[in-house]
Amino acid sequence: ASCVFEVITGDAVPEETASRLREFGYFVGERQVTVEGSDPAPLQRAIDILRSGRVAILEVRKARQSLEDLFMESIMETQKTTGGGGLA
């Protein structure tokens, strides 16, 4: 299962910093950067980019998956282990 982390910033992320983050595939909101994956390296990279851009980091949190996301993940795993087909 994949993790999603949210990095919450004190101020809006400047465009130059946001552009650098997007180069690595991160989603950048006004005061939030979303990092997907269970590997800690991309999260550390995002934090490093924010700090080098002098962006204040208020919080780093693991985002909770919605019930819909959990359901779809379960369906996809079931299809992988049973050889695929759709729902009956």
C-alpha positions in Angstrom: 0.0 0.0 0.0 1.3 3.4 -0.9 1.5 6.3 1.6 0.6 9.9 1.0 2.3 12.6 3.0 1.3 16.3 3.2 3.8 19.0 4.0 1.9 22.1 5.3 3.7 25.4 4.9 3.2 28.7 6.7 2.9 30.9 3.6 2.1 30.2 0.0 4.9 28.3 -1.8 6.7 30.8 -4.2 6.4 29.9 -7.9 10.1 29.2 -8.3 10.0 26.7 -5.5 6.7 25.2 -6.6 8.2 24.7 -10.1 11.2 22.8 -8.7 8.8 20.6 -6.7 6.7 19.9 -9.7 9.8 18.8 -11.6 10.0 15.8 -9.2 6.3 15.1 -9.7 5.0 16.5 -6.4 1.5 18.1 -6.2 1.8 21.7 -5.0 -1.2 23.5 -3.5 -1.1 27.1 -2.2 0.2 26.0 1.3 0.6 22.3 0.8 2.9 19.8 -1.0 1.7 16.3 -1.4 4.3 13.4 -1.6 3.2 9.9 -2.6 5.1 6.7 -1.7 6.4 4.8 1.3 10.0 5.6 0.5 11.2 8.4 2.8 13.7 9.9 0.2 11.1 11.8 -1.9 9.6 13.3 1.3 13.1 14.4 2.4 13.8 15.9 -1.0 10.5 17.9 -0.9 11.4 19.2 2.6 15.0 20.1 1.4 13.6 22.0 -1.6 11.1 23.9 0.6 13.9 24.8 3.1 16.2 25.9 0.3 13.4 28.2 -0.9 13.1 29.6 2.7 9.6 28.3 3.0 8.5 27.7 6.6 7.2 24.2 7.3 4.4 24.0 9.8 3.6 20.3 9.7 4.3 17.1 8.0 1.6 14.5 8.3 0.6 11.2 6.9 -2.7 11.7 4.9 -5.5 9.3 5.7 -6.9 7.4 2.7 -10.6 7.7 2.1 -12.8 4.6 2.3 -13.2 4.8 -1.5 -9.4 4.8 -2.0 -9.1 1.8 0.4 -11.9 -0.1 -1.4 -10.3 0.5 -4.9 -6.9 -0.5 -3.6 -8.4 -3.7 -2.2 -10.1 -4.4 -5.6 -6.9 -3.9 -7.5 -5.0 -6.2 -5.2 -7.7 -8.9 -5.5 -7.5 -8.6 -9.3 -3.7 -9.0 -9.2 -3.9 -12.2 -7.1 -6.8 -13.8 -9.0 -5.5 -13.1 -12.5 -7.6 -10.1 -13.4 -11.2 -10.2 -14.6 -13.8 -7.6 -13.7 -16.4 -7.7 -11.0 -19.2 -10.2 -11.6 
